[in-house]
Amino acid sequence: MSEIIGVDRYSIPTEQTKWCKTSSVDVVVVLVAGEIGDYAAYRGIGTPEWVMRFGDKISFDRANIHFCGQLEKEKYRE
């Protein structure tokens, strides 16, 4: 089983309509440890556990924005 080793959150502004009163969406980015000493990051909307399982994998460059100074390119799974 994979383990979450980091979580970052950010908001994306959305257009407000008469049906949707939300003015932003909260996005979760999780850094997940692999079983062989590697790791990857995933992005999605939901709990960190949900994003770890069903989120979209992001590139090393994008992950490095969220977890700056914590990542090694050689260990990152793209």
N, C-alpha and C positions, 0 to 999 in steps of 0.2 A: 504494500500500500504506500502511495506517495505521501509526503509530508509537506505542509505549507510552511515555508521558512520566511516569508515576507508578504505583507499586504500593503497596497497603496490604493487610495481612492481619489477620484476627481469628478467634477460635474461638467456636463455638457449642456449648454443652454438650449432650450427647445422653444418652438413657437407656441404661444398660448392660444387656445381656441375655446369656443364656448363649451366644447365637450371635454376638454382636457385642461384642468386648472394647474397642472404642473408646469413650472417654468424652467426646470432643469431635470436632467436624468443623472443619477449617481452611477458611475462606472467603477468597478472593482478590478484591480490588477493583482494577481497573486503570483508569487515566485514559489515554485514547487521543486523539491528535491527529488532526483531520480534514484533508482536503486543501485546505480554503478558510480556514484559520486558526481553525476552531472545534474543539471537542472534546466528548467524552462519556465517561461512566464505566460500566463493566460489572462485574457481580458473578457469581461462580460458584466451583465447586470444581475445581481443576486448576492447570495451569501458567498463568502470566500470558498467554502466547500463546494457549492454549486459551480462556481466559476472554475475551480480546479478540475472538475469532472467534465463540464460541458462548454467552457469558454473557448474563445478563439486564441490559438497560440500566436504570440507576437514575436517579432524579430529581435535579435540581440540589441540592435541600435535603439529600438523602441523601449525594450525592457531596461536598458541602461539609463534611460531618462527617469524611470520610476525607482530604480534601485542603484543609483549612481555610486560607483566605488565599491560595490559589493559583488560584481560579476567578473568572471574570467571568460573571455571569448572561447577559449579552448574547451571549457566545460559546458558551454551553453548548447542545448539542443535546439536547432532551428527547424 
